[in-house]
Amino acid sequence: MKKFYILIVLALILGLVLLTGCLLSNIGQVPT
């Protein structure tokens, strides 16, 4: 079961990283 929890945690971290990267790229594309 521990491996299952580890996979979930890794998936959440990966999702957060991708979401943060998308937000940063969107903010960077907006002209200020």
C-alpha positions in Angstrom: 0.0 0.0 0.0 2.9 2.4 0.7 3.9 2.3 -3.0 0.3 3.3 -3.9 0.4 6.3 -1.6 3.9 7.2 -3.0 2.5 7.2 -6.6 -0.4 9.4 -5.5 2.0 11.9 -3.9 4.2 11.9 -6.9 1.2 12.5 -9.2 0.0 15.4 -7.1 3.5 17.0 -7.0 3.8 16.6 -10.8 0.4 18.1 -11.3 1.3 21.1 -9.1 4.6 21.6 -11.0 2.8 21.5 -14.4 0.1 23.9 -13.1 2.6 26.3 -11.7 4.6 26.2 -15.0 1.5 26.9 -17.0 0.5 29.8 -14.7 4.0 31.3 -14.9 4.1 31.0 -18.7 0.7 32.7 -18.9 1.8 35.5 -16.7 5.0 35.9 -18.7 3.1 36.1 -21.9 0.8 39.0 -20.7 2.3 42.3 -21.7 2.8 44.7 -18.8 
